[in-house]
Amino acid sequence: MTSIGTIREFHTRNFKVIVDAIIEHDLDISWDDTDETRKGLENGSLTAFCARVRVIHKPTGSVLGSEFLGNCIYRDIADFQDHRECAKQTREYEAQSQKIVCGSYFSQMVSEAISEARRSLDSLCRTHRRKGAK
């Protein structure tokens, strides 16, 4: 899978989390009734990609968790990282006593990949002993 570019990367002691954009091989813009999106993709003002999150175990280099979201279309791949704007908007709604939550594909995907990595690591660390083994 060819990476177009890194959207965000961060590290912990044992893990590296990479959010990047990879080439979208199955783009669907059938919903684009006005051709505005198609024109934007053709003239370069919009970029289509598949967002990928990987949680990599540093000591082994193994990918323990991942998430993918295809058919992403943004002006720039960095715009996919919208969690700060969503959190700000949610706080504004809360200040107005509105029960509206602005969601973010970015933070949801990172959270899901980390959860999968934790389950994978837990599974790998469990030891199984045969019945009667000493």
C-alpha positions, 0 to 999 in steps of 0.5 A, a space after each residue: 500500500 503506497 502512502 501519499 503522506 503522513 497525517 500524524 505520528 506519535 510515540 509512546 515508550 513501546 508503540 508508534 502510532 502512524 496515521 497516514 493517507 494511502 492511495 484510494 484504489 476504489 473511489 466512489 463519487 457517484 453521489 456527486 450530482 453537480 460534478 463539483 467534487 470530480 472537478 476538484 479532484 481533476 484540478 488538484 484542489 481536492 485529494 482523494 485517499 484512504 485513511 490508515 491508522 497503524 499501531 506498531 510495537 517498537 520492539 518487534 516492528 509488528 502492527 498490532 492494531 489498524 483501521 482503514 477508512 476509504 473514500 476520504 476527500 479533503 482539500 489536503 490530507 492534513 484536514 483529516 485530522 479534525 478532532 481539535 475542531 470537533 472538540 471545540 465545536 462540542 464545547 460550544 454546544 455544551 456552553 449553549 446547553 445543547 446536547 450535540 456532539 461533533 464526531 471525528 473520524 480521525 480520533 475514532 480511528 485512532 481509538 479503535 486501532 489502539 483498542 485492537 492493539 491492546 487486545 492483540 498484545 494481551 492475547 500475545 502475552 497470555 500463556 497457555 499451559 496444557 492440562 497436567 503440565 508442570 
